[in-house]
Amino acid sequence: MPRLRTLSGQDLLRIFADFGFEPASQRGSHVKLRRVLPGGVRQTLTIVLHDEVDKGTLRAMFRQALRYIPESELRPHFYTED
């Protein structure tokens, strides 16, 4: 059964950068990532820059990102295949 990986905020920045998201603003440890699609549509995600992101928070960020990124592309970054 797949298990949720242990990821840091920096890991999340790298993962979402691969999908075209760039940091737009930061307040404390919360960073807003944004990408603009060719039609001018803006997509925004919020992540935390912790050394180790809690599992519940990580699941919430995964679900939030599913609005913009297909699960088949995102899942390998967040879950291990045991």
N, CA, C and O of each residue as an XYZ file, in Angstrom:
328
protein
N       0.839     -1.181      0.000
C       0.000      0.000      0.000
C       0.887      1.248      0.000
O       1.847      1.309      0.768
N       0.593      2.231     -0.831
C       1.420      3.436     -0.904
C       1.404      4.209      0.420
O       0.372      4.328      1.081
N       2.573      4.725      0.780
C       2.695      5.532      1.992
C       3.074      6.954      1.611
O       3.769      7.190      0.623
N       2.603      7.890      2.412
C       2.927      9.294      2.197
C       4.404      9.511      2.524
O       4.882      9.063      3.566
N       5.111     10.182      1.655
C       6.536     10.458      1.871
C       6.715     11.520      2.953
O       5.782     12.258      3.268
N       7.907     11.591      3.514
C       8.274     12.672      4.418
C       8.927     13.750      3.562
O       9.973     13.520      2.954
N       8.307     14.926      3.516
C       8.804     16.009      2.661
C       9.008     17.276      3.477
O       8.335     17.500      4.483
N       9.940     18.093      3.030
C      10.163     19.403      3.642
C       9.536     20.474      2.752
O       9.095     20.189      1.639
N       9.502     21.692      3.246
C       8.996     22.807      2.457
C       9.825     23.020      1.200
O       9.286     23.349      0.144
N      11.140     22.831      1.313
C      12.012     22.986      0.140
C      11.717     21.910     -0.900
O      11.766     22.174     -2.101
N      11.408     20.690     -0.438
C      11.021     19.621     -1.365
C       9.759     20.025     -2.136
O       9.661     19.819     -3.346
N       8.799     20.603     -1.409
C       7.556     21.032     -2.047
C       7.801     22.132     -3.075
O       7.194     22.135     -4.146
N       8.689     23.065     -2.746
C       9.025     24.123     -3.714
C       9.567     23.516     -5.005
O       9.183     23.935     -6.097
N      10.457     22.534     -4.886
C      11.041     21.889     -6.069
C       9.978     21.120     -6.864
O       9.945     21.182     -8.093
N       9.115     20.398     -6.149
C       8.078     19.615     -6.820
C       7.168     20.531     -7.633
O       6.914     20.279     -8.811
N       6.678     21.601     -6.994
C       5.738     22.475     -7.690
C       6.425     23.339     -8.741
O       5.772     23.776     -9.689
N       7.722     23.596     -8.601
C       8.464     24.315     -9.643
C       8.495     23.482    -10.924
O       8.467     24.029    -12.026
N       8.552     22.155    -10.773
C       8.525     21.269    -11.947
C       7.223     21.409    -12.731
O       7.179     21.126    -13.928
N       6.162     21.846    -12.051
C       4.866     22.026    -12.697
C       4.619     23.485    -13.090
O       3.513     23.840    -13.498
N       5.646     24.328    -12.966
C       5.543     25.702    -13.430
C       5.139     26.724    -12.378
O       4.909     27.886    -12.715
N       5.044     26.325    -11.109
C       4.686     27.265    -10.045
C       5.926     27.999     -9.559
O       7.003     27.414     -9.438
N       5.762     29.284     -9.284
C       6.854     30.124     -8.780
C       6.386     30.846     -7.526
O       5.207     31.181     -7.415
N       7.293     31.095     -6.573
C       6.906     31.846     -5.371
C       6.396     33.238     -5.741
O       7.046     33.967     -6.490
N       5.234     33.597     -5.210
C       4.641     34.908     -5.487
C       4.763     35.819     -4.267
O       5.008     37.017     -4.407
N       4.592     35.253     -3.071
C       4.723     36.037     -1.847
C       4.957     35.091     -0.683
O       4.726     33.885     -0.779
N       5.423     35.667      0.420
C       5.684     34.874      1.615
C       5.335     35.685      2.842
O       5.609     36.883      2.914
N       4.727     35.020      3.805
C       4.451     35.647      5.091
C       4.770     34.607      6.153
O       4.050     33.621      6.310
N       5.844     34.836      6.873
C       6.303     33.844      7.827
C       6.766     32.605      7.095
O       7.573     32.686      6.170
N       6.252     31.453      7.512
C       6.657     30.205      6.865
C       5.708     29.800      5.738
O       5.904     28.755      5.118
N       4.690     30.605      5.465
C       3.732     30.294      4.401
C       4.136     30.989      3.099
O       4.400     32.191      3.072
N       4.178     30.208      2.035
C       4.560     30.734      0.723
C       3.421     30.499     -0.254
O       2.884     29.395     -0.340
N       3.056     31.536     -0.987
C       2.073     31.402     -2.058
C       2.832     31.147     -3.348
O       3.734     31.899     -3.717
N       2.455     30.082     -4.021
C       3.037     29.743     -5.316
C       1.994     30.039     -6.379
O       0.803     29.799     -6.181
N       2.447     30.556     -7.496
C       1.509     30.920     -8.550
C       2.086     30.545     -9.907
O       3.293     30.615    -10.141
N       1.180     30.144    -10.793
C       1.543     29.984    -12.202
C       0.423     30.601    -13.026
O      -0.748     30.565    -12.650
N       0.815     31.166    -14.158
C      -0.144     31.802    -15.054
C      -0.179     30.974    -16.326
O       0.846     30.760    -16.973
N      -1.368     30.513    -16.675
C      -1.546     29.705    -17.879
C      -1.612     30.599    -19.113
O      -1.851     31.799    -18.980
N      -1.409     30.052    -20.301
C      -1.416     30.867    -21.520
C      -2.650     31.753    -21.697
O      -2.540     32.845    -22.254
N      -3.804     31.313    -21.242
C      -5.017     32.115    -21.378
C      -5.137     33.216    -20.334
O      -6.141     33.928    -20.297
N      -4.126     33.363    -19.489
C      -4.145     34.388    -18.456
C      -4.744     33.920    -17.141
O      -4.873     34.713    -16.208
N      -5.114     32.638    -17.047
C      -5.685     32.088    -15.817
C      -4.570     31.915    -14.791
O      -3.535     31.314    -15.082
N      -4.791     32.448    -13.582
C      -3.798     32.327    -12.509
C      -4.205     31.193    -11.570
O      -5.362     31.090    -11.164
N      -3.241     30.355    -11.238
C      -3.468     29.264    -10.299
C      -2.543     29.465     -9.109
O      -1.347     29.702     -9.278
N      -3.101     29.368     -7.894
C      -2.344     29.661     -6.679
C      -2.419     28.495     -5.704
O      -3.486     27.922     -5.484
N      -1.278     28.154     -5.126
C      -1.173     27.151     -4.068
C      -0.461     27.795     -2.884
O       0.360     28.695     -3.064
N      -0.772     27.338     -1.682
C      -0.077     27.810     -0.490
C       0.600     26.618      0.169
O      -0.029     25.585      0.395
N       1.891     26.765      0.478
C       2.643     25.703      1.145
C       3.347     26.286      2.364
O       3.426     27.504      2.529
N       3.857     25.396      3.215
C       4.625     25.831      4.384
C       6.086     25.442      4.210
O       6.390     24.402      3.626
N       6.974     26.262      4.708
C       8.414     25.991      4.597
C       8.958     25.406      5.896
O       9.847     25.990      6.517
N       8.435     24.266      6.304
C       8.928     23.600      7.509
C       9.996     22.589      7.121
O      10.045     22.127      5.981
N      10.854     22.249      8.083
C      11.878     21.239      7.815
C      11.244     19.888      7.505
O      11.722     19.148      6.645
N      10.156     19.575      8.217
C       9.390     18.364      7.942
C       7.915     18.726      8.055
O       7.440     19.106      9.125
N       7.202     18.606      6.951
C       5.783     18.974      6.918
C       4.971     17.834      7.526
O       5.169     16.672      7.170
N       4.056     18.161      8.447
C       3.197     17.158      9.079
C       2.402     16.402      8.021
O       2.074     16.949      6.968
N       2.096     15.145      8.309
C       1.396     14.284      7.347
C       0.027     14.854      6.966
O      -0.335     14.842      5.790
N      -0.728     15.346      7.928
C      -2.049     15.900      7.630
C      -1.953     17.132      6.753
O      -2.758     17.317      5.841
N      -0.969     17.975      7.028
C      -0.750     19.182      6.227
C      -0.328     18.799      4.815
O      -0.755     19.413      3.837
N       0.509     17.782      4.724
C       0.981     17.317      3.416
C      -0.184     16.773      2.579
O      -0.271     17.042      1.381
N      -1.072     16.011      3.215
C      -2.259     15.500      2.508
C      -3.138     16.650      2.014
O      -3.667     16.614      0.903
N      -3.280     17.668      2.863
C      -4.106     18.823      2.481
C      -3.495     19.546      1.281
O      -4.221     19.964      0.380
N      -2.175     19.696      1.259
C      -1.508     20.346      0.121
C      -1.640     19.501     -1.138
O      -1.798     20.034     -2.237
N      -1.576     18.187     -0.977
C      -1.758     17.282     -2.114
C      -3.154     17.465     -2.703
O      -3.304     17.605     -3.917
N      -4.177     17.463     -1.843
C      -5.556     17.643     -2.322
C      -5.748     19.013     -2.968
O      -6.447     19.136     -3.974
N      -5.127     20.042     -2.388
C      -5.226     21.395     -2.948
C      -4.621     21.425     -4.352
O      -5.184     22.039     -5.259
N      -3.486     20.769     -4.529
C      -2.793     20.771     -5.822
C      -3.551     19.968     -6.876
O      -3.389     20.206     -8.072
N      -4.382     19.011     -6.434
C      -5.138     18.204     -7.392
C      -6.131     19.035     -8.198
O      -6.616     18.587     -9.237
N      -6.434     20.239     -7.728
C      -7.319     21.123     -8.510
C      -6.667     21.522     -9.828
O      -7.359     21.804    -10.806
N      -5.330     21.545     -9.854
C      -4.603     22.057    -11.018
C      -3.720     21.018    -11.712
O      -3.403     21.167    -12.892
N      -3.324     19.977    -10.995
C      -2.374     18.998    -11.525
C      -3.030     17.617    -11.496
O      -3.588     17.234    -10.468
N      -2.980     16.865    -12.589
C      -3.571     15.528    -12.596
C      -2.929     14.619    -11.539
O      -1.717     14.661    -11.322
N      -3.744     13.813    -10.898
C      -3.247     12.942     -9.826
C      -2.155     11.999    -10.309
O      -1.206     11.723     -9.575
N      -2.278     11.508    -11.523
C      -1.280     10.573    -12.051
C       0.112     11.198    -12.139
O       1.109     10.482    -12.043
N       0.200     12.508    -12.319
C       1.481     13.197    -12.389
C       1.990     13.598    -11.006
O       3.198     13.620    -10.774
N       1.079     13.913    -10.090
C       1.447     14.427     -8.777
C       1.731     13.320     -7.771
O       2.622     13.457     -6.933
N       0.990     12.236     -7.844
C       1.066     11.170     -6.839
C       2.480     10.613     -6.633
O       2.859     10.410     -5.479
N       3.283     10.352     -7.670
C       4.627      9.797     -7.441
C       5.534     10.700     -6.598
O       6.475     10.209     -5.975
N       5.271     11.989     -6.570
C       6.076     12.918     -5.778
C       5.710     12.854     -4.296
O       6.549     13.144     -3.443
N       4.466     12.477     -3.976
C       3.965     12.507     -2.604
C       3.877     11.127     -1.951
O       3.916     11.029     -0.725
N       3.757     10.054     -2.752
C       3.546      8.715     -2.204
C       4.612      7.742     -2.701
O       5.067      7.828     -3.841
N       5.004      6.815     -1.826
C       5.931      5.752     -2.212
C       5.116      4.583     -2.730
O       3.960      4.416     -2.340
N       5.684      3.789     -3.582
C       5.028      2.593     -4.086
C       5.671      1.396     -3.404
O       6.680      0.871     -3.875
N       5.077      0.963     -2.281
C       5.644     -0.187     -1.535
C       5.091     -1.484     -2.045
O       5.450     -2.549     -1.542
